[in-house]
Amino acid sequence: MAPLGMKIVLSGVDAGAWSLVALQVILEREGHVVCVAADVLAACRREQPDCLVLSTVFGASGVDVLLRVRADPGLGGLPVVIGGRLPGTRADLLDLGYDDAFPVAATDPGGAVAALRAYLVRQSRRSMIVALARPPASHIVCRP
């Protein structure tokens, strides 16, 4: 069984937002519904996504966005991940409160996208397993 697609809000945290188009295309081809947003909080409230993906090209930390999302009572539990040229190590970003971080390595520029794909597949399967474990199954609604 193929994993369920997720609803994702995608946002750039620096002026390198041009890279969002390529990432959006990749994610949509994998079956995810993607909303690219400049106003992250409004988009997350409106879309009720399964995940917020922040992208950086110039090493912005995005911590201001992360803190606003974490402080919003309507967005409690929303996974927030960051990828790109990161300002610190993956461990540093996890300590800040990100659910995951995907750094772009100069020797493997596609590695961050591959790691993000793997993360989303794991999250999709986890969501599917949780949904299937809650009876009655006839009342389960899965978002593509």
C-alpha positions as CSV (number, residue, x, y, z in Angstrom):
1,M,0.0,0.0,0.0
2,A,1.4,3.4,-1.0
3,P,1.8,5.9,1.9
4,L,-0.8,8.6,2.3
5,G,0.1,12.0,1.0
6,M,0.3,14.8,3.5
7,K,-1.0,18.3,3.5
8,I,2.1,20.5,3.8
9,V,2.6,24.2,4.3
10,L,6.0,25.2,2.7
11,S,7.7,28.5,3.4
12,G,11.0,30.2,2.8
13,V,12.7,31.8,5.8
14,D,15.0,34.0,3.8
15,A,15.2,35.7,0.4
16,G,16.0,32.5,-1.3
17,A,12.3,31.6,-1.8
18,W,12.9,30.8,-5.5
19,S,13.9,27.4,-4.4
20,L,10.4,26.7,-3.0
21,V,9.1,26.1,-6.5
22,A,11.3,23.2,-7.1
23,L,10.6,21.7,-3.7
24,Q,6.9,22.2,-4.2
25,V,7.0,20.3,-7.5
26,I,9.0,17.4,-5.9
27,L,6.6,17.1,-3.0
28,E,3.5,17.3,-5.2
29,R,4.8,14.6,-7.5
30,E,5.1,12.4,-4.4
31,G,1.4,12.8,-3.7
32,H,1.5,15.6,-1.1
33,V,-0.8,18.6,-1.2
34,V,1.4,21.7,-0.8
35,C,0.5,25.3,0.0
36,V,3.4,27.7,-0.4
37,A,3.0,30.6,2.0
38,A,4.7,33.8,3.1
39,D,2.3,34.3,6.1
40,V,3.1,31.0,7.8
41,L,0.7,31.3,10.8
42,A,-2.3,32.3,8.6
43,A,-1.6,29.5,6.2
44,C,-1.2,26.9,8.9
45,R,-4.4,28.1,10.7
46,R,-6.3,28.0,7.3
47,E,-4.9,24.8,5.9
48,Q,-4.5,22.7,9.1
49,P,-1.5,20.9,7.6
50,D,0.1,17.7,8.7
51,C,3.5,19.4,8.6
52,L,5.2,22.8,8.2
53,V,8.4,22.7,6.0
54,L,10.7,25.7,6.3
55,S,13.4,26.1,3.6
56,T,16.5,28.3,3.8
57,V,19.1,29.0,1.2
58,F,21.2,31.6,3.0
59,G,21.3,29.9,6.5
60,A,18.5,31.7,8.3
61,S,17.5,29.8,11.4
62,G,13.7,30.3,11.1
63,V,13.6,30.2,14.9
64,D,11.3,33.3,14.9
65,V,8.8,31.4,12.8
66,L,9.2,28.2,14.9
67,L,8.5,30.1,18.1
68,R,5.4,31.8,16.7
69,V,4.0,28.4,15.6
70,R,4.8,26.8,18.9
71,A,3.1,29.7,20.8
72,D,-0.1,29.4,18.8
73,P,-2.6,27.3,20.7
74,G,-4.4,26.4,17.4
75,L,-1.2,24.8,16.0
76,G,-0.3,22.6,19.0
77,G,1.5,19.5,17.9
78,L,2.2,20.6,14.3
79,P,5.5,19.1,13.2
80,V,7.9,21.8,12.0
81,V,11.0,20.8,10.0
82,I,13.7,22.9,8.3
83,G,15.9,22.1,5.4
84,G,18.6,23.8,3.3
85,R,21.9,25.5,4.2
86,L,21.4,25.5,8.0
87,P,22.9,27.9,10.5
88,G,24.0,25.1,12.9
89,T,24.1,21.4,13.2
90,R,21.1,19.2,13.0
91,A,21.4,18.6,16.8
92,D,21.4,22.4,17.4
93,L,18.2,22.8,15.5
94,L,16.5,19.8,17.2
95,D,17.5,21.5,20.5
96,L,15.7,24.7,19.4
97,G,12.5,22.7,19.0
98,Y,12.4,21.6,15.3
99,D,11.0,18.1,14.8
100,D,13.7,17.4,12.2
101,A,16.3,19.2,10.2
102,F,17.7,18.4,6.7
103,P,21.0,20.1,5.9
104,V,22.3,20.5,2.4
105,A,25.8,19.2,2.1
106,A,28.1,20.6,-0.6
107,T,29.0,17.1,-1.6
108,D,25.4,15.9,-1.7
109,P,22.9,18.7,-2.6
110,G,20.1,16.2,-3.2
111,G,20.6,14.6,0.2
112,A,18.4,17.1,2.1
113,V,15.5,16.5,-0.3
114,A,16.0,12.7,0.0
115,A,16.0,13.0,3.8
116,L,12.9,15.1,3.8
117,R,11.1,12.6,1.5
118,A,12.0,9.8,3.9
119,Y,10.8,11.8,6.9
120,L,7.4,12.5,5.2
121,V,7.0,8.9,4.2
122,R,7.6,7.8,7.8
123,Q,5.1,10.4,9.0
124,S,2.5,9.4,6.4
125,R,2.8,5.8,7.5
126,R,2.7,6.7,11.1
127,S,-0.5,8.7,10.5
128,M,-2.0,5.8,8.5
129,I,-1.2,3.3,11.2
130,V,-2.7,5.5,14.0
131,A,-5.8,6.1,11.9
132,L,-6.3,2.4,11.2
133,A,-5.8,1.5,14.9
134,R,-8.7,3.7,16.0
135,P,-12.1,1.9,15.6
136,P,-14.5,2.2,14.1
137,A,-12.7,2.3,10.8
138,S,-15.9,3.6,9.0
139,H,-15.4,6.9,10.8
140,I,-11.9,7.6,9.7
141,V,-11.3,10.4,7.2
142,C,-7.9,10.5,5.6
143,R,-6.8,13.7,3.9
144,P,-4.8,13.2,0.7
